[in-house]
Amino acid sequence: MSGHGAHLRGQHLAKRCAKLRREGLPLSEVARIAGVTKEQVSAKILLGERLLSLVESA
């Protein structure tokens, strides 16, 4: 996974994880839906929250 397209896909996945978590889903369910491990999902949610806050404040 390298390149600009992969970077954008990673950001989209992070935003999706954050939105699922905002809906109240537990981490294990977010991980299952997103197709990542439980260890990765926390970092994805953190990144997604930061990205979403940039969009909301703009």
C-alpha positions in Angstrom: 0.0 0.0 0.0 1.8 3.1 -1.2 1.0 6.2 -3.0 -1.6 9.0 -2.8 -4.6 6.7 -3.4 -3.7 4.4 -0.6 -3.3 7.5 1.7 -6.8 8.7 0.8 -8.3 5.2 1.3 -6.6 5.0 4.8 -8.1 8.4 5.7 -11.5 7.4 4.5 -11.3 4.2 6.6 -10.3 6.2 9.6 -13.3 8.6 9.2 -15.6 5.6 8.7 -14.3 4.0 11.9 -14.8 7.3 13.8 -18.4 7.6 12.5 -19.2 4.0 13.5 -17.8 4.7 17.0 -19.9 7.9 17.3 -23.0 5.8 16.6 -22.2 3.8 19.8 -20.8 0.6 18.4 -18.2 -1.2 20.5 -14.6 -1.4 19.3 -14.9 -5.0 18.4 -17.9 -4.3 16.1 -16.1 -1.4 14.5 -13.1 -3.6 13.9 -15.2 -6.3 12.3 -17.1 -3.9 10.0 -14.0 -2.0 8.9 -11.9 -5.2 8.5 -9.1 -4.3 10.8 -7.8 -5.8 14.0 -8.9 -4.5 17.5 -5.4 -3.1 18.0 -5.6 -1.0 14.8 -9.1 0.3 15.3 -8.3 2.6 18.2 -5.7 4.4 16.2 -8.0 4.6 13.2 -10.8 6.1 15.4 -8.3 8.7 16.8 -7.2 9.7 13.3 -10.7 9.7 12.0 -11.9 12.0 14.8 -9.1 14.5 14.0 -10.0 14.4 10.3 -13.7 14.8 11.0 -13.0 17.8 13.3 -11.1 19.5 10.5 -14.1 19.1 8.2 -16.6 20.2 10.8 -14.6 23.4 11.7 -14.1 24.4 8.0 
